[in-house]
Amino acid sequence: MTPTAQPRTADGARGWTFLTNHAHVLLAIAREPTTRLRDVATAVGITERAAQAIVADLEAAGYLQRERVGRRNAYTVNPSGRFRHPAEADHRIGELIDLFAGTPNP
């Protein structure tokens, strides 16, 4: 059995984080809507395949929309989407994006 990779904190210590990989991928795309998934995966610290699966989850749930632009994809984030967990369901993901990505929210 191989150990699961633990994320590293800013000081290099291994441990847990407050945000999930789904949140990290969403924020990376919100910051740069035409980014390549390879670059998203590298920034988040996951495989490209995992990034693709997460983007598929986010698209299926209505948080992202993908549009083909030439040879690349451009993503549009739906800031009015609600958090999925009942404890945060009264908040929109646009609030998270504003907090971490600093993008204006309609």
C-alpha positions as CSV (number, residue, x, y, z in Angstrom):
1,M,0.0,0.0,0.0
2,T,1.5,3.4,-1.0
3,P,0.9,6.4,1.2
4,T,-1.4,9.1,0.0
5,A,0.4,12.3,-0.9
6,Q,-0.2,15.0,1.7
7,P,-0.3,18.6,0.6
8,R,2.4,20.9,1.9
9,T,1.6,24.1,3.8
10,A,3.3,27.4,3.0
11,D,6.0,26.6,5.6
12,G,6.7,23.2,3.9
13,A,5.0,21.1,6.6
14,R,2.8,18.2,5.5
15,G,-0.8,18.3,6.5
16,W,-4.3,19.2,5.6
17,T,-5.7,22.3,3.9
18,F,-9.0,24.1,4.1
19,L,-9.8,24.1,0.4
20,T,-10.4,21.0,-1.7
21,N,-8.7,20.3,-5.1
22,H,-12.1,21.2,-6.7
23,A,-11.8,24.7,-5.1
24,H,-8.2,25.0,-6.1
25,V,-9.0,24.1,-9.7
26,L,-12.0,26.5,-9.8
27,L,-9.8,29.3,-8.5
28,A,-7.0,28.7,-10.9
29,I,-9.5,28.8,-13.8
30,A,-11.2,31.9,-12.4
31,R,-7.8,33.6,-12.3
32,E,-6.9,32.6,-15.9
33,P,-9.9,31.4,-18.0
34,T,-7.8,30.3,-20.9
35,T,-5.2,28.4,-18.9
36,R,-4.2,24.9,-20.0
37,L,-5.3,22.1,-17.7
38,R,-1.7,21.0,-17.6
39,D,-0.8,24.3,-16.0
40,V,-3.8,24.1,-13.6
41,A,-2.7,20.6,-12.5
42,T,0.8,21.8,-11.9
43,A,-0.4,24.8,-9.9
44,V,-2.7,22.7,-7.8
45,G,-0.3,19.8,-7.3
46,I,-2.4,17.1,-9.0
47,T,-2.2,15.1,-12.2
48,E,-3.5,16.4,-15.5
49,R,-6.0,13.5,-15.5
50,A,-7.3,14.5,-12.0
51,A,-7.6,18.1,-13.2
52,Q,-9.7,16.9,-16.2
53,A,-11.9,14.9,-13.9
54,I,-12.4,17.9,-11.6
55,V,-13.3,20.2,-14.5
56,A,-15.8,17.6,-15.7
57,D,-17.4,17.6,-12.2
58,L,-17.5,21.4,-12.1
59,E,-19.0,21.6,-15.6
60,A,-21.6,18.9,-14.8
61,A,-22.6,20.8,-11.7
62,G,-23.0,24.1,-13.6
63,Y,-20.0,25.9,-12.0
64,L,-18.1,26.1,-15.2
65,Q,-18.8,26.4,-18.9
66,R,-16.2,25.4,-21.5
67,E,-16.0,27.0,-25.0
68,R,-13.5,25.9,-27.6
69,V,-11.5,28.9,-28.9
70,G,-9.1,27.9,-31.7
71,R,-7.0,25.1,-30.3
72,R,-7.6,25.9,-26.6
73,N,-10.5,26.0,-24.2
74,A,-11.8,29.1,-22.5
75,Y,-13.8,28.7,-19.3
76,T,-16.5,30.8,-17.9
77,V,-17.2,30.5,-14.1
78,N,-20.8,30.8,-12.9
79,P,-20.3,32.9,-9.8
80,S,-23.9,32.5,-8.7
81,G,-23.5,28.8,-8.1
82,R,-24.1,27.8,-4.5
83,F,-21.8,25.8,-2.3
84,R,-22.8,22.1,-2.2
85,H,-22.4,21.4,1.5
86,P,-25.5,22.3,3.5
87,A,-23.4,24.3,6.0
88,E,-22.4,26.7,3.2
89,A,-25.3,26.4,0.8
90,D,-26.4,30.0,1.5
91,H,-23.2,31.3,0.0
92,R,-22.3,31.7,-3.7
93,I,-19.0,30.5,-5.1
94,G,-18.5,34.0,-6.4
95,E,-17.7,35.0,-2.8
96,L,-14.9,32.5,-2.7
97,I,-13.6,33.7,-6.1
98,D,-13.7,37.3,-5.0
99,L,-11.8,36.4,-1.8
100,F,-9.0,34.4,-3.5
101,A,-8.9,35.4,-7.2
102,G,-10.0,39.0,-6.8
103,T,-12.2,38.9,-9.9
104,P,-15.2,41.3,-10.1
105,N,-18.6,39.6,-9.6
106,P,-21.8,40.6,-11.4
